[in-house]
Amino acid sequence: MIVQQFHPLPKFEDSYTLIGSWLVNDQPCGIGLREDRELITQDLSRFYPHTILG
């Protein structure tokens, strides 16, 4: 079962920003920043991936 709850995103100038993180075997491996002019991000939102090496 997936349970989600609404949490308002911060707005910087004209964009809402969401930070997502990924774990593999309980170890951090990446984060992504997703930005959109709308409160709900979508598949056309700007996306900035980051890799964690080490």
PyMOL Python script that loads the backbone (N, CA, C, O; Angstrom):
from pymol import cmd

cmd.read_pdbstr("""\
ATOM      1  N   MET A   1       0.838  -1.165   0.000  1.00  0.00           N
ATOM      2  CA  MET A   1       0.000   0.000   0.000  1.00  0.00           C
ATOM      3  C   MET A   1       0.893   1.241   0.000  1.00  0.00           C
ATOM      4  O   MET A   1       1.905   1.284   0.700  1.00  0.00           O
ATOM      5  N   ILE A   2       0.518   2.234  -0.776  1.00  0.00           N
ATOM      6  CA  ILE A   2       1.222   3.514  -0.829  1.00  0.00           C
ATOM      7  C   ILE A   2       0.342   4.559  -0.163  1.00  0.00           C
ATOM      8  O   ILE A   2      -0.834   4.704  -0.496  1.00  0.00           O
ATOM      9  N   VAL A   3       0.923   5.282   0.777  1.00  0.00           N
ATOM     10  CA  VAL A   3       0.204   6.355   1.463  1.00  0.00           C
ATOM     11  C   VAL A   3       0.933   7.651   1.173  1.00  0.00           C
ATOM     12  O   VAL A   3       2.140   7.748   1.392  1.00  0.00           O
ATOM     13  N   GLN A   4       0.214   8.646   0.684  1.00  0.00           N
ATOM     14  CA  GLN A   4       0.816   9.940   0.389  1.00  0.00           C
ATOM     15  C   GLN A   4       0.051  11.026   1.121  1.00  0.00           C
ATOM     16  O   GLN A   4      -1.135  10.881   1.419  1.00  0.00           O
ATOM     17  N   GLN A   5       0.745  12.112   1.406  1.00  0.00           N
ATOM     18  CA  GLN A   5       0.129  13.248   2.068  1.00  0.00           C
ATOM     19  C   GLN A   5       0.593  14.513   1.371  1.00  0.00           C
ATOM     20  O   GLN A   5       1.755  14.619   0.978  1.00  0.00           O
ATOM     21  N   PHE A   6      -0.310  15.474   1.214  1.00  0.00           N
ATOM     22  CA  PHE A   6       0.036  16.740   0.577  1.00  0.00           C
ATOM     23  C   PHE A   6       0.960  17.548   1.475  1.00  0.00           C
ATOM     24  O   PHE A   6       0.728  17.673   2.677  1.00  0.00           O
ATOM     25  N   HIS A   7       1.992  18.083   0.885  1.00  0.00           N
ATOM     26  CA  HIS A   7       2.891  19.008   1.574  1.00  0.00           C
ATOM     27  C   HIS A   7       3.198  20.127   0.586  1.00  0.00           C
ATOM     28  O   HIS A   7       3.732  19.854  -0.489  1.00  0.00           O
ATOM     29  N   PRO A   8       2.880  21.376   0.914  1.00  0.00           N
ATOM     30  CA  PRO A   8       3.113  22.467  -0.037  1.00  0.00           C
ATOM     31  C   PRO A   8       4.599  22.625  -0.348  1.00  0.00           C
ATOM     32  O   PRO A   8       5.445  22.584   0.546  1.00  0.00           O
ATOM     33  N   LEU A   9       4.898  22.804  -1.626  1.00  0.00           N
ATOM     34  CA  LEU A   9       6.286  22.968  -2.056  1.00  0.00           C
ATOM     35  C   LEU A   9       6.730  24.413  -1.894  1.00  0.00           C
ATOM     36  O   LEU A   9       5.912  25.327  -2.002  1.00  0.00           O
ATOM     37  N   PRO A  10       8.024  24.633  -1.635  1.00  0.00           N
ATOM     38  CA  PRO A  10       8.526  26.007  -1.587  1.00  0.00           C
ATOM     39  C   PRO A  10       8.501  26.618  -2.985  1.00  0.00           C
ATOM     40  O   PRO A  10       8.675  25.919  -3.983  1.00  0.00           O
ATOM     41  N   LYS A  11       8.284  27.917  -3.043  1.00  0.00           N
ATOM     42  CA  LYS A  11       8.279  28.620  -4.325  1.00  0.00           C
ATOM     43  C   LYS A  11       9.439  29.601  -4.336  1.00  0.00           C
ATOM     44  O   LYS A  11       9.574  30.435  -3.440  1.00  0.00           O
ATOM     45  N   PHE A  12      10.277  29.492  -5.364  1.00  0.00           N
ATOM     46  CA  PHE A  12      11.410  30.384  -5.557  1.00  0.00           C
ATOM     47  C   PHE A  12      11.154  31.169  -6.830  1.00  0.00           C
ATOM     48  O   PHE A  12      11.148  30.603  -7.923  1.00  0.00           O
ATOM     49  N   GLU A  13      10.943  32.463  -6.692  1.00  0.00           N
ATOM     50  CA  GLU A  13      10.571  33.333  -7.806  1.00  0.00           C
ATOM     51  C   GLU A  13       9.325  32.780  -8.481  1.00  0.00           C
ATOM     52  O   GLU A  13       8.241  32.882  -7.908  1.00  0.00           O
ATOM     53  N   ASP A  14       9.430  32.196  -9.681  1.00  0.00           N
ATOM     54  CA  ASP A  14       8.230  31.718 -10.376  1.00  0.00           C
ATOM     55  C   ASP A  14       8.155  30.195 -10.458  1.00  0.00           C
ATOM     56  O   ASP A  14       7.369  29.670 -11.246  1.00  0.00           O
ATOM     57  N   SER A  15       8.958  29.463  -9.658  1.00  0.00           N
ATOM     58  CA  SER A  15       8.984  28.000  -9.748  1.00  0.00           C
ATOM     59  C   SER A  15       8.806  27.344  -8.385  1.00  0.00           C
ATOM     60  O   SER A  15       9.326  27.815  -7.374  1.00  0.00           O
ATOM     61  N   TYR A  16       8.055  26.241  -8.385  1.00  0.00           N
ATOM     62  CA  TYR A  16       7.971  25.361  -7.229  1.00  0.00           C
ATOM     63  C   TYR A  16       9.056  24.305  -7.395  1.00  0.00           C
ATOM     64  O   TYR A  16       9.284  23.812  -8.499  1.00  0.00           O
ATOM     65  N   THR A  17       9.726  23.957  -6.295  1.00  0.00           N
ATOM     66  CA  THR A  17      10.853  23.024  -6.368  1.00  0.00           C
ATOM     67  C   THR A  17      10.599  21.805  -5.491  1.00  0.00           C
ATOM     68  O   THR A  17      10.183  21.925  -4.338  1.00  0.00           O
ATOM     69  N   LEU A  18      10.856  20.628  -6.059  1.00  0.00           N
ATOM     70  CA  LEU A  18      10.711  19.360  -5.360  1.00  0.00           C
ATOM     71  C   LEU A  18      12.052  18.642  -5.407  1.00  0.00           C
ATOM     72  O   LEU A  18      12.684  18.575  -6.461  1.00  0.00           O
ATOM     73  N   ILE A  19      12.494  18.101  -4.267  1.00  0.00           N
ATOM     74  CA  ILE A  19      13.740  17.337  -4.215  1.00  0.00           C
ATOM     75  C   ILE A  19      13.389  15.875  -3.983  1.00  0.00           C
ATOM     76  O   ILE A  19      12.696  15.540  -3.022  1.00  0.00           O
ATOM     77  N   GLY A  20      13.872  15.005  -4.868  1.00  0.00           N
ATOM     78  CA  GLY A  20      13.673  13.569  -4.719  1.00  0.00           C
ATOM     79  C   GLY A  20      15.005  12.900  -4.463  1.00  0.00           C
ATOM     80  O   GLY A  20      16.038  13.370  -4.940  1.00  0.00           O
ATOM     81  N   SER A  21      14.996  11.802  -3.712  1.00  0.00           N
ATOM     82  CA  SER A  21      16.250  11.099  -3.427  1.00  0.00           C
ATOM     83  C   SER A  21      16.083   9.610  -3.706  1.00  0.00           C
ATOM     84  O   SER A  21      14.977   9.074  -3.631  1.00  0.00           O
ATOM     85  N   TRP A  22      17.195   8.949  -4.027  1.00  0.00           N
ATOM     86  CA  TRP A  22      17.190   7.525  -4.335  1.00  0.00           C
ATOM     87  C   TRP A  22      18.181   6.801  -3.437  1.00  0.00           C
ATOM     88  O   TRP A  22      19.276   7.291  -3.161  1.00  0.00           O
ATOM     89  N   LEU A  23      17.765   5.622  -2.989  1.00  0.00           N
ATOM     90  CA  LEU A  23      18.621   4.738  -2.203  1.00  0.00           C
ATOM     91  C   LEU A  23      18.730   3.404  -2.919  1.00  0.00           C
ATOM     92  O   LEU A  23      17.746   2.916  -3.476  1.00  0.00           O
ATOM     93  N   VAL A  24      19.928   2.804  -2.910  1.00  0.00           N
ATOM     94  CA  VAL A  24      20.146   1.452  -3.411  1.00  0.00           C
ATOM     95  C   VAL A  24      20.834   0.684  -2.298  1.00  0.00           C
ATOM     96  O   VAL A  24      21.903   1.085  -1.838  1.00  0.00           O
ATOM     97  N   ASN A  25      20.235  -0.415  -1.858  1.00  0.00           N
ATOM     98  CA  ASN A  25      20.770  -1.194  -0.729  1.00  0.00           C
ATOM     99  C   ASN A  25      21.002  -0.306   0.489  1.00  0.00           C
ATOM    100  O   ASN A  25      22.029  -0.413   1.159  1.00  0.00           O
ATOM    101  N   ASP A  26      20.045   0.564   0.767  1.00  0.00           N
ATOM    102  CA  ASP A  26      20.095   1.486   1.912  1.00  0.00           C
ATOM    103  C   ASP A  26      21.221   2.510   1.834  1.00  0.00           C
ATOM    104  O   ASP A  26      21.567   3.116   2.848  1.00  0.00           O
ATOM    105  N   GLN A  27      21.796   2.715   0.657  1.00  0.00           N
ATOM    106  CA  GLN A  27      22.863   3.699   0.475  1.00  0.00           C
ATOM    107  C   GLN A  27      22.390   4.791  -0.486  1.00  0.00           C
ATOM    108  O   GLN A  27      21.759   4.488  -1.498  1.00  0.00           O
ATOM    109  N   PRO A  28      22.689   6.066  -0.178  1.00  0.00           N
ATOM    110  CA  PRO A  28      22.287   7.143  -1.088  1.00  0.00           C
ATOM    111  C   PRO A  28      23.029   7.031  -2.416  1.00  0.00           C
ATOM    112  O   PRO A  28      24.234   6.782  -2.440  1.00  0.00           O
ATOM    113  N   CYS A  29      22.309   7.216  -3.516  1.00  0.00           N
ATOM    114  CA  CYS A  29      22.962   7.122  -4.828  1.00  0.00           C
ATOM    115  C   CYS A  29      22.608   8.291  -5.737  1.00  0.00           C
ATOM    116  O   CYS A  29      23.249   8.464  -6.773  1.00  0.00           O
ATOM    117  N   GLY A  30      21.616   9.094  -5.389  1.00  0.00           N
ATOM    118  CA  GLY A  30      21.304  10.231  -6.246  1.00  0.00           C
ATOM    119  C   GLY A  30      20.175  11.079  -5.702  1.00  0.00           C
ATOM    120  O   GLY A  30      19.389  10.649  -4.857  1.00  0.00           O
ATOM    121  N   ILE A  31      20.118  12.294  -6.210  1.00  0.00           N
ATOM    122  CA  ILE A  31      19.004  13.194  -5.921  1.00  0.00           C
ATOM    123  C   ILE A  31      18.605  13.870  -7.227  1.00  0.00           C
ATOM    124  O   ILE A  31      19.393  13.956  -8.168  1.00  0.00           O
ATOM    125  N   GLY A  32      17.392  14.336  -7.261  1.00  0.00           N
ATOM    126  CA  GLY A  32      16.920  15.067  -8.429  1.00  0.00           C
ATOM    127  C   GLY A  32      16.109  16.269  -7.995  1.00  0.00           C
ATOM    128  O   GLY A  32      15.321  16.194  -7.052  1.00  0.00           O
ATOM    129  N   LEU A  33      16.305  17.368  -8.679  1.00  0.00           N
ATOM    130  CA  LEU A  33      15.523  18.575  -8.437  1.00  0.00           C
ATOM    131  C   LEU A  33      14.541  18.715  -9.588  1.00  0.00           C
ATOM    132  O   LEU A  33      14.934  18.695 -10.754  1.00  0.00           O
ATOM    133  N   ARG A  34      13.267  18.856  -9.260  1.00  0.00           N
ATOM    134  CA  ARG A  34      12.236  19.025 -10.278  1.00  0.00           C
ATOM    135  C   ARG A  34      11.556  20.364 -10.017  1.00  0.00           C
ATOM    136  O   ARG A  34      11.132  20.643  -8.896  1.00  0.00           O
ATOM    137  N   GLU A  35      11.453  21.190 -11.055  1.00  0.00           N
ATOM    138  CA  GLU A  35      10.861  22.523 -10.923  1.00  0.00           C
ATOM    139  C   GLU A  35       9.746  22.707 -11.944  1.00  0.00           C
ATOM    140  O   GLU A  35       9.817  22.214 -13.069  1.00  0.00           O
ATOM    141  N   ASP A  36       8.715  23.432 -11.518  1.00  0.00           N
ATOM    142  CA  ASP A  36       7.600  23.722 -12.412  1.00  0.00           C
ATOM    143  C   ASP A  36       6.944  25.023 -11.964  1.00  0.00           C
ATOM    144  O   ASP A  36       7.052  25.417 -10.803  1.00  0.00           O
ATOM    145  N   ARG A  37       6.271  25.678 -12.887  1.00  0.00           N
ATOM    146  CA  ARG A  37       5.512  26.889 -12.549  1.00  0.00           C
ATOM    147  C   ARG A  37       4.236  26.550 -11.782  1.00  0.00           C
ATOM    148  O   ARG A  37       3.680  27.401 -11.087  1.00  0.00           O
ATOM    149  N   GLU A  38       3.772  25.300 -11.910  1.00  0.00           N
ATOM    150  CA  GLU A  38       2.564  24.842 -11.223  1.00  0.00           C
ATOM    151  C   GLU A  38       2.944  24.098  -9.948  1.00  0.00           C
ATOM    152  O   GLU A  38       4.047  23.562  -9.841  1.00  0.00           O
ATOM    153  N   LEU A  39       2.038  24.067  -8.991  1.00  0.00           N
ATOM    154  CA  LEU A  39       2.305  23.406  -7.717  1.00  0.00           C
ATOM    155  C   LEU A  39       2.509  21.898  -7.884  1.00  0.00           C
ATOM    156  O   LEU A  39       3.298  21.298  -7.154  1.00  0.00           O
ATOM    157  N   ILE A  40       1.806  21.286  -8.833  1.00  0.00           N
ATOM    158  CA  ILE A  40       1.951  19.854  -9.089  1.00  0.00           C
ATOM    159  C   ILE A  40       2.908  19.671 -10.261  1.00  0.00           C
ATOM    160  O   ILE A  40       2.629  20.117 -11.374  1.00  0.00           O
ATOM    161  N   THR A  41       4.049  19.005 -10.004  1.00  0.00           N
ATOM    162  CA  THR A  41       5.022  18.788 -11.077  1.00  0.00           C
ATOM    163  C   THR A  41       4.495  17.721 -12.029  1.00  0.00           C
ATOM    164  O   THR A  41       3.619  16.930 -11.677  1.00  0.00           O
ATOM    165  N   GLN A  42       5.043  17.714 -13.237  1.00  0.00           N
ATOM    166  CA  GLN A  42       4.576  16.798 -14.277  1.00  0.00           C
ATOM    167  C   GLN A  42       5.764  16.263 -15.076  1.00  0.00           C
ATOM    168  O   GLN A  42       6.916  16.557 -14.757  1.00  0.00           O
ATOM    169  N   ASP A  43       5.480  15.483 -16.107  1.00  0.00           N
ATOM    170  CA  ASP A  43       6.562  14.899 -16.905  1.00  0.00           C
ATOM    171  C   ASP A  43       7.297  15.935 -17.752  1.00  0.00           C
ATOM    172  O   ASP A  43       8.389  15.651 -18.244  1.00  0.00           O
ATOM    173  N   LEU A  44       6.738  17.113 -17.935  1.00  0.00           N
ATOM    174  CA  LEU A  44       7.402  18.172 -18.701  1.00  0.00           C
ATOM    175  C   LEU A  44       8.117  19.190 -17.807  1.00  0.00           C
ATOM    176  O   LEU A  44       8.640  20.188 -18.301  1.00  0.00           O
ATOM    177  N   SER A  45       8.140  18.941 -16.498  1.00  0.00           N
ATOM    178  CA  SER A  45       8.825  19.834 -15.565  1.00  0.00           C
ATOM    179  C   SER A  45      10.330  19.802 -15.814  1.00  0.00           C
ATOM    180  O   SER A  45      10.860  18.817 -16.327  1.00  0.00           O
ATOM    181  N   ARG A  46      11.015  20.887 -15.447  1.00  0.00           N
ATOM    182  CA  ARG A  46      12.481  20.896 -15.532  1.00  0.00           C
ATOM    183  C   ARG A  46      13.025  19.904 -14.496  1.00  0.00           C
ATOM    184  O   ARG A  46      12.548  19.857 -13.362  1.00  0.00           O
ATOM    185  N   PHE A  47      14.023  19.117 -14.897  1.00  0.00           N
ATOM    186  CA  PHE A  47      14.587  18.100 -14.012  1.00  0.00           C
ATOM    187  C   PHE A  47      16.104  18.189 -14.046  1.00  0.00           C
ATOM    188  O   PHE A  47      16.708  18.209 -15.118  1.00  0.00           O
ATOM    189  N   TYR A  48      16.721  18.244 -12.862  1.00  0.00           N
ATOM    190  CA  TYR A  48      18.170  18.355 -12.732  1.00  0.00           C
ATOM    191  C   TYR A  48      18.675  17.173 -11.901  1.00  0.00           C
ATOM    192  O   TYR A  48      18.602  17.219 -10.673  1.00  0.00           O
ATOM    193  N   PRO A  49      19.187  16.109 -12.545  1.00  0.00           N
ATOM    194  CA  PRO A  49      19.661  14.943 -11.798  1.00  0.00           C
ATOM    195  C   PRO A  49      21.045  15.173 -11.197  1.00  0.00           C
ATOM    196  O   PRO A  49      21.852  15.929 -11.737  1.00  0.00           O
ATOM    197  N   HIS A  50      21.304  14.512 -10.073  1.00  0.00           N
ATOM    198  CA  HIS A  50      22.610  14.551  -9.409  1.00  0.00           C
ATOM    199  C   HIS A  50      22.972  13.125  -9.002  1.00  0.00           C
ATOM    200  O   HIS A  50      22.125  12.390  -8.494  1.00  0.00           O
ATOM    201  N   THR A  51      24.212  12.736  -9.220  1.00  0.00           N
ATOM    202  CA  THR A  51      24.703  11.413  -8.836  1.00  0.00           C
ATOM    203  C   THR A  51      25.600  11.544  -7.613  1.00  0.00           C
ATOM    204  O   THR A  51      26.390  12.482  -7.508  1.00  0.00           O
ATOM    205  N   ILE A  52      25.473  10.600  -6.695  1.00  0.00           N
ATOM    206  CA  ILE A  52      26.343  10.553  -5.521  1.00  0.00           C
ATOM    207  C   ILE A  52      27.310   9.393  -5.732  1.00  0.00           C
ATOM    208  O   ILE A  52      26.892   8.235  -5.761  1.00  0.00           O
ATOM    209  N   LEU A  53      28.580   9.690  -5.877  1.00  0.00           N
ATOM    210  CA  LEU A  53      29.606   8.669  -6.095  1.00  0.00           C
ATOM    211  C   LEU A  53      30.387   8.439  -4.810  1.00  0.00           C
ATOM    212  O   LEU A  53      30.646   9.370  -4.048  1.00  0.00           O
ATOM    213  N   GLY A  54      30.751   7.206  -4.585  1.00  0.00           N
ATOM    214  CA  GLY A  54      31.601   6.974  -3.435  1.00  0.00           C
ATOM    215  C   GLY A  54      31.327   5.752  -2.674  1.00  0.00           C
ATOM    216  O   GLY A  54      32.002   5.478  -1.682  1.00  0.00           O
TER     217      GLY A  54
END
""", "prot")
cmd.dss("prot")
cmd.show_as("cartoon", "prot")
cmd.util.cbc("prot")
cmd.orient("prot")
